[in-house]
Amino acid sequence: MKNLFSFILKQAHWLLFFFLTAFSLYLLVHNVEFQRSRYLSVFQEVAGRVYAVSNSVQSYFNLRTVNSGLMQRIAVLEEEKQVYKKELENLSEQALPDTIRLSDAIYRYIPARVVFNQITETDNYILLNKGRNDGVKEDMGVVSVDGIVGVVMTVSAHFSQVLPVLNSRSHPSCVIKNTKFFGSLFWDGKNPRYIHLSQLPSHTLYSIGDTIVTSGYSATFPEGIPVGIIEESLNRKSEGNNSLKIRLFTDLSTLSEVFIIPNPLREEQINIAKGVSTK
C-alpha cells in the first residue's frame, strides 16, 4: 500500500494532466454543438469499423456451419432431382409389370468433409470424416458438386479412405455424353487437372469440348455424373482404339467437401452381373 501511494505521488502531475484533458474534452463536446456533432460522427465511424471487423471474424468462424448446411441442402436437392427424373422416365416409357429396373434406384447422398488429400503421387488417396457409423461402405462412389472424385476403398468407424481418379488403379467406366461410346478413365501421374479416357472404339465419334460422364455400367456410380470435357485426341496410328485427354470438372487440388453415394441396388446388380458372366 505504501508503494502504491508513493507511485501516485510521483506521477501526480501526469494524472492531473490526463484528468484535466479528459474534463476539457467533456466540456467541449457537451457544450459546443459543432464539436458534439463531430465527436458523434467520428465515434460512429470508429464503432462502425469495429463492428464490421467483428462481424467479419464471426462470419469466418461460422463458415463451416453454413457450408455444412449448404452441403446437406445440395444432397437433398440431388435426391429430389433423381425422383423427378424417374417420374419423367416412367411417363415416357411403358414399364413391364413385376419388373425391377436398376434405373429405378434412388441414390442417397451423404455429405462428407476432406481431412487429407494427396495429388502429387502416381497413386494418391483422400481421407474423409465419414465412416461405418455414418452408413459408408467400401466401393461407394464419391463425387463433388462439380463431378466425379473417386471410390471408397477402406472404412473405419468414423473415417473412410477414397481411391480418387488421380490413382493408377482407378478406372471408372465413362461415356461421351449423348452417345453410346464408352471407355475407361486412366491417370498418367502428371497434371492433376487432366485424365485420359482410353479403350474407346476406333470408330468413336466426338468433338473437342464434348462432355464426358459416368456410364452407369458399374455398381459404383449412377449414370450421368459429370467427369470433364474433351481437350485433345491422343490417338496413335499403331493402336486399334482411341484415347482422349480430358480436363476434369473437379479440381482435386482444392477439394474440401464431397458426397458419398450408396447404391441401394448394388448387391442385386453385382449378383446379376455375376450370373450373366458365368453363362
N, C-alpha and C positions, 0 to 999 in steps of 0.2 A: 504493500500500500504506500509506504514511504517513497519507494522508487517511482510509483505512478504519479504522485504529487510532484515529485522532483522533475519528472519529464514534462508535465503540464506547465509548470512554471517556466521551464527553459524554452518551451515552444509557445508561450502565451501570445507573443506578438503575431505569430503565424495564425494561430487560432482566431485571434481578434480580426486579423485581415480577412480571413475567409468568411467569418460571421458578418462583417460589415459589407463585404462584397455581395453576399447572398441576400442580405437585407435590402441593399440598394437595388438589386435586380428585382426583388419582390415589389418594392415600392414603384419602380419604373414600369413594370409590366401591369400592375393593378391600377395605377393612377393615370397612365397615359394610354389613350385608346389606340393610337397608331402602333405603339410598341407592343400592346397586348395582342393586336391582330397579327403582327409579325411573329411574335412568340408562338401563338397558336398555330400559325401556318407552318413554321419550322418544326414544331413539335409533332404536328400531324404528318409531315413528310417523313421525319425520322421514325415515328411509330409505324407508319405505313410500310417503310422499307424493312423494319424489324419483323413485322408480321408476315410480310411477303417471304422473307428468308425462312422464317419459322414454318410457314405453310409448305414451302418447297421441300424442306427437310422432312417434315411429316409425311408429305406425299410420296417422297422417295422411299421411306420405310414402309409405306402402305402398298407399294407397287406389287410386291409378291402376293399379297392377299387379293388385290384387284386382278392380277394376272391369273391367279388360280381360279377365280370366279369366271373369268372370260373363257378359260380352257374348259371348264365344266359346261358352260353355255354352248361352246362350239361342239362339244361331244353330243349334247342333246340335239342340236340342230342337225348334225350329221346323221344321227339315228332317225330323226324325223324325215330327213330328205330321203333316206332309204325306204321308209314306209310309203311316202308319196310316189316314189319311183316304182315300187312294186305294184301299187294300186293302178298306176298308168299302164304298166305292162299287162296286168290282168284284164284291163278294159280293152286292150288292143289285140289280145290273143285268146283263143278258147282253150282253157286248161282242162285236161282229161280228168275225170273223177278218180279218186283213190290213187292219185299220182303225186309223189313228193318230188318237187324240183329243188335243186340246190340253189337256184336263183331266188327262192322264196325265203332264204335265211336272212334275218335281220342282224347285222353285226353291231355289237355294243362297243363303244369307245371308252377306254379307261385312260384318263389324263395322267401323265407322269412327268417328273422333272429329271433332267440330266444332272447327275452328280459327278460323272467323269466322262470325258470324251477324248478320243485319240484319232488323229487323221494323218499322221506323218509316217506311219509304217505301212508295209505291204498288207499285213493282217491286223487291222485296227479293231477296237471294240468300244462299246459305250456301256456305262453303268447307269441304271435308273433307280429311282427311290420307291418303286412299287414291286411287290413280290407275291409270294404264295398267299399271304394273308389278304391280299387285295384281289385275288382271283386270277393272278397271272400264272401262265403255264408255259412250258417250253414250246417252241415252234409257232408262237403267236406273232403276227405281223406288227411292225412298229412304223408309224407314219408321223409326219409333222403337218402343220396347216398348209404347207406348200406341196408336200408329196411324200414319196417313199423314203424310209430311213433304213430299215433292216428287219431282222428276225430275232426273237428271244431265243437264246441258247441254253442258259442255265438260270435257275431261280432259287432264291433262298426265301426265308420268311418275309423279309422286308425289302429285298433288292432283287434286281434281275440284270443279267448281262446280255447285251444285244450284239449280234453279228451284223454290222452295218453293210451297206452295199459297197463301202470302201474297204473290202476284205476279199482276198483272192479266193476264198471258199464260198463266197456269196454269189449265187447265180439265179436270181428270180426270173421267172418267165414273164416276158412283156410283149406287147404288140404295138404296131403303128396304129394310132387311133383311126377309127372308122375304116379299118382294113382287117383282113384275116391273117396278115403276115406277122409271124411271131418269131422270137429268138430269146436268147438268154443274156442277162447283163454280165459284164466282166470288168473287173477293176485291174488296171495295169500298174498300180502303185505309184503313179506320178501326180498329176494335178487333181486335187480333191474336188474340183468343180466339174470334172468330166469323167465319164464312164463309157464303156463300149457296149453296144448291142450286137452280139455275134450270132452265128449259126442261122442267119436269115437265108431263105431260099435264094438262089441266084437270079430268079425272075422277079424278085420283090420290087414293087413299085412304091416310090417315095419321093419326097421333095425336101430340100433343105428348109428347116423351120417347122416340119411336121412334128406333132406331139407324140410322145411315147407314153403308154400307160400300162398298168399291170394287166395280164391276160385273164386272170381268174382261173387258170388251169390247175393251180395248186390249191392245197387246203389252207394256205397261209394268208394270202392277200385277196380281198374282194376284187372283182373286176373293175377296171377303170380308175385305179389310184394313179394320180399323175406322177410321172417319173422325170421327164425332161423333154428337150427339143433336139432334133437332128441338126448338127452343125457341120458335119463333114462325113464324106464317104471314105472308108478305109479299105476299099476293095483291092484285092490282089489278083492279077490275071491267072496266077497258078492255083488259086483257091477256087473251090467249087461253090462257095456261098458268100454272102455279103456280110460286111461288118461296118457298123456306123459309130461315129463319135457323137455322144450325147452330152449336152450340157444339163446337169441336174437342176431341177427346180429348187430342191432343198440344199441350202448351204450348210453342210455339216460342221463347218468351222465355227459357226455362230449358234449352233443348236443348243437350246435350253429347255424347251417344252415339247413333249411329244404325246402321241396317243398309242396305246396298245390295243390291238383289235382281236378279240377272241372270235373264233368261227364256231357258231352253235351247232353246225352240222359236220364238224371236222372228222370225227371218228367214222361217221357214216360214209363220208366222201372217201376217206382212206380205204375203208373196207371194200367199197365198191370198186375202187381203182385196183386193189389187190386181186379181186375176183376176176376183173376183166383181163389183167395181165397174166393170169395163170391159165386162161382158156386158150 
